[in-house]
């Protein structure tokens, strides 16, 4: 990707510390701009096979990983304000609010249900990303309005690439972009920075 002029963030699994650190160093050499570790993958049995060891991380282990690399490190799979606070205290550059597509723990709430409280807890102290089946530009505006710095829509881009290669990716990206532009016009946001919480209704939310 670096050879073609692109910037990339590498996502790692919560492997053993030595295995993560090894991959961090490879990422640095490759010119990666940031790293994420999806901590909730520690509960996925499919990863607990030979050569795929994963483990829950302690607070001390999180701090060690932050200090190991010069690259910004974000922790993914954050679903509560307390978890966000731990990540900040460990020195994380950011968090990714994610329930792993609901595939790691049954009956986990959607990210939209927990994002506002997490954002309030973070209070600007780190970068906040979020995923959660973003399929439309209106989804982007909703998450940004609730306080996310950016949104992730990887699964749909994979499907677009599988179905239509570069043209499929461009089609999906432009669809989301156009839908977001329309939503911004209809809610009075001239720029993305103008999007705010008054533009969405959050059921049962109390600041």
C-alpha positions in Angstrom: 0.0 0.0 0.0 2.9 2.3 0.8 4.3 1.7 -2.7 1.1 2.9 -4.2 0.9 6.0 -2.0 -1.8 4.8 0.4 -1.9 5.2 4.1 -3.1 2.2 6.2 -3.9 1.2 9.8 -3.1 -2.4 10.7 -5.6 -4.3 12.9 -4.1 -7.0 15.2 -5.6 -9.7 17.3 -5.0 -10.0 21.1 -2.3 -12.6 20.7 0.4 -13.2 23.2 2.4 -10.1 24.0 5.5 -11.2 22.2 3.5 -12.0 19.1 1.8 -8.6 19.1 5.1 -6.8 19.6 6.7 -8.7 16.7 3.8 -7.7 14.4 4.0 -4.1 15.7 7.6 -3.8 14.6 6.8 -5.3 11.2 4.0 -2.7 10.8 6.4 0.1 11.7 8.9 -1.1 9.0 6.1 -1.2 6.4 5.2 2.4 7.0 1.8 1.9 8.7 0.4 5.1 10.3 -1.4 3.5 13.3 -2.4 0.2 14.9 -5.5 -1.3 16.4 -6.0 -4.4 18.6 -9.5 -5.8 18.7 -9.5 -6.9 22.4 -12.9 -8.6 22.1 -11.4 -11.3 19.8 -10.0 -12.8 23.0 -13.4 -14.5 23.4 -13.5 -16.1 19.9 -12.9 -19.8 20.1 -11.9 -19.9 16.4 -8.7 -18.0 17.3 -7.7 -20.4 20.1 -6.2 -22.9 17.7 -2.5 -23.8 17.2 -0.6 -20.8 16.2 -3.6 -18.5 16.8 -3.4 -18.1 20.6 -5.4 -15.1 21.9 -5.9 -13.9 25.5 -7.7 -11.3 27.5 -5.4 -8.4 28.2 -4.7 -6.9 31.7 -4.3 -3.2 32.2 -0.6 -3.6 32.7 -0.4 -5.5 29.3 -2.2 -2.7 27.6 0.2 -0.1 29.0 3.1 -2.3 27.8 1.8 -2.4 24.3 1.2 1.4 24.1 4.8 2.0 25.2 6.2 -0.6 22.8 5.5 1.2 19.6 6.0 4.7 18.4 2.8 4.4 16.3 -0.6 5.5 17.7 -2.4 2.5 19.2 -6.2 2.2 19.4 -8.0 -0.5 21.3 -11.1 -2.0 19.5 -14.1 -3.7 21.0 -14.9 -1.0 23.6 -18.5 -1.0 24.7 -18.6 0.7 28.1 -17.5 4.0 29.6 -15.3 2.2 32.2 -13.5 0.3 29.4 -12.9 3.6 27.6 -11.4 5.1 30.7 -9.1 2.1 31.2 -7.8 2.5 27.6 -7.2 6.3 28.1 -5.3 5.6 31.4 -3.2 3.0 29.6 -2.2 5.7 27.1 -4.2 4.7 24.0 -4.4 7.2 21.2 -7.9 6.2 20.7 -10.7 3.6 20.9 -13.0 1.8 18.5 -16.5 1.3 19.9 -17.5 -2.1 18.4 -19.4 -5.2 19.4 -17.5 -7.2 16.7 -20.7 -7.5 14.6 -22.4 -9.2 17.5 -20.3 -12.3 16.9 -18.3 -12.5 20.1 -21.0 -12.3 22.8 -24.8 -12.9 22.3 -27.2 -10.1 23.2 -24.5 -7.4 23.2 -26.2 -4.0 22.6 -25.6 -2.2 19.3 -22.9 0.4 19.2 -25.4 3.3 18.7 -26.9 2.4 22.1 -23.7 2.8 24.0 -21.7 5.4 22.0 -23.1 8.6 23.6 -22.2 7.6 27.1 -18.7 6.5 26.0 -18.2 9.8 24.2 -19.3 11.7 27.2 -16.8 9.8 29.4 -13.9 10.3 26.9 -14.7 14.0 26.7 -12.2 14.6 23.9 -9.2 12.9 25.6 -8.7 10.4 22.8 -9.9 9.6 19.2 -13.2 7.8 19.0 -14.0 5.5 16.0 -17.1 3.4 15.7 -18.5 0.6 13.6 -21.8 -1.1 13.5 -23.3 -2.1 10.1 -22.8 1.3 8.5 -24.5 0.9 5.1 -25.8 4.4 4.4 -24.5 8.0 4.5 -27.3 8.7 7.0 -25.6 6.2 9.3 -22.4 8.2 9.2 -24.2 11.4 10.2 -25.9 9.6 13.1 -22.7 8.3 14.5 -20.8 11.6 14.0 -23.7 13.4 15.6 -23.4 11.2 18.7 -19.7 12.1 19.0 -17.7 9.7 16.9 -14.6 11.2 15.2 -15.0 8.8 12.3 -16.9 5.7 11.3 -15.9 2.3 9.9 -17.6 0.4 7.1 -15.2 -2.3 6.2 -17.6 -5.2 5.7 -19.6 -3.4 3.0 -16.5 -2.4 1.1 -15.3 -6.0 1.1 -18.6 -7.0 -0.4 -18.5 -4.2 -3.0 -14.9 -5.2 -4.0 -15.9 -8.9 -4.2 -18.9 -8.1 -6.4 -17.5 -5.3 -8.6 -13.8 -4.9 -7.8 -12.7 -1.2 -8.1 -15.9 -0.1 -9.7 -17.9 -1.8 -6.9 -15.9 0.0 -4.2 -16.3 3.4 -6.0 -20.0 2.8 -6.4 -20.6 2.1 -2.7 -18.3 4.9 -1.5 -20.0 7.5 -3.8 -23.4 6.2 -2.7 -22.5 6.8 1.0 -21.0 10.1 0.2 -24.0 11.4 -1.7 -26.4 10.1 1.0 -24.4 11.9 3.7 -24.4 15.1 1.7 -28.2 15.0 1.4 -28.6 14.3 5.1 -26.3 17.2 6.0 -28.3 19.6 3.8 -31.6 18.5 5.4 -30.3 18.8 8.9 -28.5 22.1 8.4 -24.9 21.0 8.5 -22.7 22.9 6.1 -19.6 20.9 7.0 -19.0 17.7 8.9 -17.8 19.7 11.9 -21.3 21.2 12.0 -22.9 17.8 12.7 -24.0 17.7 16.4 -26.2 15.8 18.8 -29.2 18.0 18.3 -29.6 16.5 14.8 -30.5 13.0 16.1 -33.0 11.6 18.6 -31.4 9.2 21.1 -34.1 7.1 22.9 -33.8 7.0 26.7 -30.5 8.8 26.7 -29.7 11.0 29.7 -26.5 13.0 29.7 
